[in-house]
Amino acid sequence: SVAASRGLNSVAVAHTADDQAETVLAHLLRGTGLTGLAGIYPVAGIVIRPLLDIGREELREYLRGLHRSWREDSTNQDTSRMRSRIRHRLLPVLRRDFEPLSVTRLARLAGFAREEETFWRSLEQERFAALASRDSAGNISLKIDDLLSPLPGLAGSEAVAGRASKSAQSPALALTRRLVRRVAAELQGSLHKLTARHVQDVLDLAAKSRSGARIELPGIVVRRVFDRIVFSASRSALGDAAASQNRPQIR
């Protein structure tokens, strides 16, 4: 909001390679896929991170050489927070007892994951635009055949339902899961509280149920309607959105 009020098109923040390593470890410990392994992005909206490849201590040494101080967030010392525990307890052990270059290795892993994630996001966007339909009420639907086999030539619904070999189902299943998550993000604006279990429930609904069956995800209702899967924002989610719109804005 400050950037918008001042007409700024970029905000530079001082995340370092150590912050990247901490983020990757936090995501791993919580349970993550490729998206989480990508960690912090060098550019995200108007936020840019020009120091993401530089180690924290290297940056501090540079500032000391210039006789410049820096500001520390008080939460950095709060070990009730997972990131602080990783910073002060886990990473020192990894450096000392396992790999001195742990931060470099983890930051490099994040870079490789971002390359892969960029490819998958591009494919996901292409298939979402080609396969998803939105009605006048804002519901989003996909044909079941398109959802379970989102690319021509890949294993179809039998593969995604688990009746084919894992090697056959992997490409279709990876994109299918992403399409489910993309629809959820379109309806809710984020993937908050959506888990891998929820995504699998949607796939089971598509592959194993009959028309009229339905499940509820956080903020979303998913129904099978003949040969389509229909995603709708739940009434509670719509109520929260309306309340948010009516809430006074602090500026």
N, C-alpha and C positions, 0 to 999 in steps of 0.2 A: 504493500500500500504506500510505503514511503517512496519507493522507486516510481510508482505511478504518479504520485503527487508532484514529484520533481522532474518528471519527464525523462527518467533514466531508462536506458534499454539494456543495461547489464549491471549486475551486482557481483563483485568478486569476493569470494570467501577463501579462507586459508586452510582448507582441508589438505592434509598431507598423505603420503603413502601409508603412514601409521594408522591414520583414520580409516583408510581403505582396508587395511588388513584387519582392523578391529571389526569393521562392518561385515566383511566376509565371514569371519569367525562367528559373529553373532548370528548371522543368517544360517550358517551351518548348524549351530547348536539348537536353533529353534526349529530347524527342518526347512530346507529350501530346495528349489530346483534351479535351473539355469538362470532364471531371472534374478534370484537372490545372489547367486555367485558373481553376477556382474557388478555387484556392490554399488559404489557411488559413481555417478556419471560426471565426466569433465564439464559437460554442459547440460543443464536441465532447466528449460524455460529461460528466464532472464538470469539465472544463477550460473556463474562460471567459476571453475576451480583451477586456476593456472598453476597451483603448487602441488597437484595431486601425485606427481611422480617424485617428489622430493621428500626425504625422510624428515620427521619432526625435529630430531636433534641437529640434523644438518641445517635446517632452517633457523633454529635457535642460535647455533654457532655463527651463522651469517649475521644475524641481528646483533649478537654480542660484539662482533667485529665492527659493526657500524655504531656501537654504543646506543642501540635503540632497544627500548623495552617492548613488551607485548602484553596483551590482556588475556588472563586465564579465566575461563568460566568456572564458577565455584562448583558446579556439578561434576567437574573433572575429578574431584577428590572424593566424590560420594560413591562408595563401593556398594551401596544398596542398589545401584544401577548396574545393569549387566555390562554395558560398555566400559564402565570404570573398572569393574572386576577383571574384564578381559585385558584392559590396558595395564593394570597394576599387578595382576596375579598370573594370568595365563600366558600372555606374550613374553614376559621375562623368563618363564620356565621353558617355553619353546625355544627362545634364543639361547638360553644357557645349556639346556640338556639335549636338545634335538637338532636345531638348525639355526646357526647365527644369522642367516639371511632369511629368516621366516617372513619378515615384513615384505621384503622384496619378492619372495616367491608368491605370497598371497596376493600382493598387488598385481603381479604378472598374471596370475590365474584370473583375477577380475577382468583384466584387459582382454584375455582370450574369450572369456564368457561374454563380454560385451560384443565382441565381433560376431559370435554365434547368435546372440540375442537380437542383434540388428537384422540379421538375415531372417530369423523366424518372425520377428515383428512385421517385416515387410511382407512376407508371405501371408501372415495372419490378416493383415489389413486388406490385402488383395482378395483373399477368399471371403472375408466378412462382407466386403462391398459387393461381391458377386453373389453370395448365397443368402444373406440375411434380408428379411423384409420387415418393415415397420408399419403398423396400421395407424389409423387416426387417433386411437387411444394411447399410442406410445408403446404398445406391446411389440416385442421383437420375436420373430419366429424363424425357424429353419426347417426345411424338409429333413426328415429323419435320415434318408439315404445320403443327403448332402452333408449332414452333421457327422455321420459315422464313416463316410468315405469322402472327405472334403476335397480330394484331388483325384481326377480321373486316372485310372491305372493303378492306384494304390489299393491295398486290401480293403474290402468293404465292411458291411455291418457284422459279418461273421467274425472278422478279425478283431474289431473293436469289442465285440461281445465276449471275446476270449475263446473262440472255437477254432482259431488258427494258430499257427506257431508264433512265438513272440517275435521272431525276426521279421515275419510278414506284417505283424500288426504295428510295429513300432512307428514307422513314418506317419501312418494315418492317425494313430492314437495320439501322437504328440501334437499334431495340428488340431485334432478334435478337442483335446483338453484346452488348448489355447482359444479356440472359438467359443467354448462355454465361458471361459473367464472374460473374454472380450465382450460378450453380450452382457454379462453381469456388470462389468465396468461401465458400459454404455448406459445401463439403467440406473446405476447407483453413483457413478462418478468416481468410484474407487473399488478396490477389491477387499475392503476392510471386512474381516471375519470370514471371508470365503476360503475354505480349506480344500485340500485334495479330496477329502471324503465327500464334500458337497459336490465336487465336479464328478466324481464317480457315481454318485446317486443320480445325477442327470443322465449319464451314459446308460445306467441300468434302466432308467425310466424309458429312454429311447429304444433300447435294444430288447427289453424283456416285458414291457407292459402293454396294456391295451388302451384304446382311446377312452378318455375320461379319467385316467389315472393322473395324480398330481402329487407333487412334493413341495415342501417349503424350505427355502434357503434363507440365510440372513437378509431380510429386506426384499426378497424375491419369491414369487410363486411360479413354479414351472409345471405346465400341463401338457399332456399328450392329447392332441386333437387330430384324430385320424392319422394322416401320414406326416404330421408336423409336430414339432416341439415348440411351445409358446412360452415365452418368458414375460412376466408382468411384475411391475413394482408392487409390493404388498401394500395394503392400506396403511399399516403402521409406518412404512417407509415414506409413503406419500404425505402422511400427517407430519412426520418429522421435517420433510422438505418444506411444507407449507409454513410450519412454525419457524423454520430457519429464515424463510423469506420475510416473515413478519417481525422478526426480531430486530430491535434497533441496532444500527451499525455504529461501532466505535471508531472514531477517526482522530 
